Amino acid sequence: MEKLIKAMEELQKIDKVNIKGKEYATVASRVGIFRKYFPAYSIITEIVTDDEQRVVIRASIINENNQTISTGYAEEIRGQGLINTTSAIENAETSAIGRALAAFGLIGGEYASSFEVENAIQKQNNQNTHSLDIKTILQQENEKLKEVDLSVYLQDNTLIIQGKTFGKQNLIKKLGYKWQPSKKVWHKSLQEAS
């Protein structure tokens, strides 16, 4: 307990990042403090889900007796935002580690990571215009697919084609849809359609 108190005191003294008027200690700085005070402990990460659309990572802090002390989970949607276009796994892993450290007691200012907070604010600001855009996009995509007796619906920010697609693959590919064998659907992200 004494080591954790010292680690928390050091955490209060480090430089923080200001996001929307609130101060946050980065995950990297918290990991540094964690390593300094708990060198025999480990941070283990595991991919819980990676289904080509969504990534879920679990981070666990393990003590020297191989006991789990705390865990944190994070979820990211591939292609949602600039970072998740290329680095959804890395982004989710960092967030999961930050949440595990917060559960351990090394809180970075708020329980959510700074990226999570910034992302939530951005989503909130875009929510009203986004819902109008979604309706327009769905109408446009359905109009394009109408001639081949197909339609599209939205699920988790992904457009999914419904109907009999056999023999219509060339048109579907031209419209930017990709085949997902595991779910046997043609899909594309909402961002790709806008």
Secondary structure as UniProt FT lines:
FT   HELIX           2..13
FT   STRAND          17..19
FT   TURN            20..21
FT   STRAND          22..24
FT   HELIX           27..37
FT   TURN            39..40
FT   STRAND          42..50
FT   STRAND          54..62
FT   TURN            64..65
FT   STRAND          68..77
FT   TURN            78..79
FT   HELIX           82..86
FT   HELIX           88..104
FT   HELIX           114..146
FT   TURN            147..149
FT   STRAND          151..155
FT   TURN            156..157
FT   STRAND          158..162
FT   TURN            166..167
FT   HELIX           169..174
FT   TURN            175..176
FT   STRAND          178..180
FT   TURN            181..184
FT   STRAND          185..189
FT   HELIX           190..193
//
